[in-house]
Amino acid sequence: MTSAWRSAVKSALPRPVREAVVRRRADARRAREHVELYGANRDIDLEPLALLRDAPLEDLRDPERLAELLPRLGLNDEADETWPEALRPSLGRGLLHWQYPVQFAPYLAELSKHGIGNYLEIGTRHGGTFAITVEYLRRFGTIDWAVGLDLMPAPGLARYAAQHREVEHVTADSRSATFRKIVEQRAPIDLALIDGDHSEIGCRADFELLAPHARILAFHDIANEMVPGVGAVWREIRDGMADRYTCLEFIDQYPDVHARTGQGLLGLGLAIRR
Ligand SMILES: C[S@@+](CC[C@H](N)C(=O)[O-])C[C@H]1O[C@@H](n2cnc3c(N)ncnc32)[C@H](O)[C@@H]1O
């Protein structure tokens, strides 16, 4: 098709269709740029999820026992210097989830007390944290729906979604109209984890979109000095919105990593609507 034809066809389309095409192209361009920068999302092995399905409930409620189980599900191997020596055998395997077990275990144990029936995660990467959270919460009640979002497709989560009717993985930008519509259609949201755009502007935009619709907001990287924008938004909520939210932090560090990097890393925060 010549460019003259292309613009003639384009101008004949109704405005909402033209805008949707422009949005989809912008999302696709952003995804391509992201793949070039960070590498595509990798496939994950979903088999270790059976460990969560089979574990006694008292082990899942106990942060110490859960922190021993989580590495067996398989950890992410990006940012090599940020992992403690003791966890090295678990890196690059299984679900590739990007969480410190000393933080993720007490976070999940806290969530088990809140009657959560649906879950949304912005920034799933390969999908480990998303699938683990869904399987964990399912041990404590029914999960009506779960939506994971990332700029890039996640092959492991596509398979996981194919196995579970109530699970959906969406490839889009959290600041797109596509995602805004999903949030509005799915609301009310019991739990939403923000772990996508780690800039202060991006994290705040995700919070502002979700805050009117979510009962519990979770933030990843609140203690991560490599991405200070997330901590800045978290402190605004924790210190400035105490009338609206009860805030809990899961920020324990591994001493050998701290000695090596001199930094606080990762860190989960929960803002629970009062
Ligand atoms: C640190 S990783 C998430 C790790 C994952 N939650 C885990 O715990 O295993 C951040 C992810 O956010 C995605 N991301 C960044 N900006 C985004 C945006 N605006 N909308 C959706 N996803 C975004 C990236 O593609 C990347 O996969």
The ligand as a Tripos MOL2 file, in Angstrom:
@<TRIPOS>MOLECULE
LIG
   27    29     1     0     0
SMALL
NO_CHARGES

@<TRIPOS>ATOM
      1 C1         11.7820   -5.7700   38.5240 C.3       1 LIG1
      2 S1         10.8260   -6.4610   37.2560 S.3       1 LIG1
      3 C2          9.4960   -7.2320   38.1160 C.3       1 LIG1
      4 C3          9.8620   -8.4840   38.8490 C.3       1 LIG1
      5 C4          8.7070   -9.3800   39.2400 C.3       1 LIG1
      6 N1          7.5990   -8.6680   39.8440 N.3       1 LIG1
      7 C5          9.1860  -10.4250   40.2230 C.2       1 LIG1
      8 O1          9.0820  -10.1860   41.4240 O.co2     1 LIG1
      9 O2          9.6940  -11.4610   39.7820 O.co2     1 LIG1
     10 C6         10.0100   -5.0740   36.5360 C.3       1 LIG1
     11 C7          9.1020   -5.4240   35.3650 C.3       1 LIG1
     12 O3          8.2460   -4.3170   35.1370 O.3       1 LIG1
     13 C8          7.9880   -4.1890   33.7680 C.3       1 LIG1
     14 N2          7.5740   -2.7900   33.5240 N.ar      1 LIG1
     15 C9          8.3300   -1.6720   33.5590 C.ar      1 LIG1
     16 N3          7.5910   -0.5840   33.3020 N.ar      1 LIG1
     17 C10         6.3180   -1.0200   33.1110 C.ar      1 LIG1
     18 C11         5.0870   -0.3780   32.7870 C.ar      1 LIG1
     19 N4          5.0100    0.9360   32.6450 N.pl3     1 LIG1
     20 N5          3.9790   -1.1390   32.6380 N.ar      1 LIG1
     21 C12         4.0340   -2.4900   32.7880 C.ar      1 LIG1
     22 N6          5.1810   -3.1590   33.0990 N.ar      1 LIG1
     23 C13         6.3010   -2.4310   33.2590 C.ar      1 LIG1
     24 C14         9.2920   -4.5780   33.0980 C.3       1 LIG1
     25 O4          9.0600   -5.0290   31.7810 O.3       1 LIG1
     26 C15         9.8140   -5.6690   34.0310 C.3       1 LIG1
     27 O5          9.4910   -6.9400   33.5410 O.3       1 LIG1
@<TRIPOS>BOND
     1     1     2 1
     2     2     3 1
     3     2    10 1
     4     3     4 1
     5     4     5 1
     6     5     6 1
     7     5     7 1
     8     7     8 2
     9     7     9 1
    10    10    11 1
    11    11    12 1
    12    11    26 1
    13    12    13 1
    14    13    14 1
    15    13    24 1
    16    14    15 ar
    17    14    23 ar
    18    15    16 ar
    19    16    17 ar
    20    17    18 ar
    21    17    23 ar
    22    18    19 1
    23    18    20 ar
    24    20    21 ar
    25    21    22 ar
    26    22    23 ar
    27    24    25 1
    28    24    26 1
    29    26    27 1
@<TRIPOS>SUBSTRUCTURE
     1 LIG1         1 GROUP 0 **** ****
